[in-house]
Amino acid sequence: MIAFTATAALGLWYLAELRVGGGYADIIRRGSVVQTLELSMDTVLTVTDDGLLNVIQISGGAAEMIGANCPDSHCIHQRPIMYTGQTIVCLPNRLVIQIRAAAEAEHDVILR
């Protein structure tokens, strides 16, 4: 039992080490990138299109949706994102925030 617990804890620590902080937040509306924001620069962006409204905040190296006029507001209640590959989706307004790396790495994972 102790060996199992230790192995599980080591595995979780290893997976946490694989998370790569992102450098940019791509704002994608209807499948096209409309803007790219640097996670290192605090800002607020309002995206409007045909009466659809989303307000995105970059703060402390993370992106979050702080406002939207969608009917369900699920996107506003998602946690801030900061790691490569994480997304926030506002399905009714067809808007996605996706985190990507600052530079494309030559290798996905380096094992030691």
Secondary structure, DSSP 8 states (H G I E B T S, - for coil): -HHHHHHHHHHHHHHHHH--B-SEEEEEETTEEEEEEETTS-EEEEEEETTEEEEEEEETTEEEEEEE--SS-TGGGS--B-BTT-EEEETTTTEEEEEE-SS--S-S----
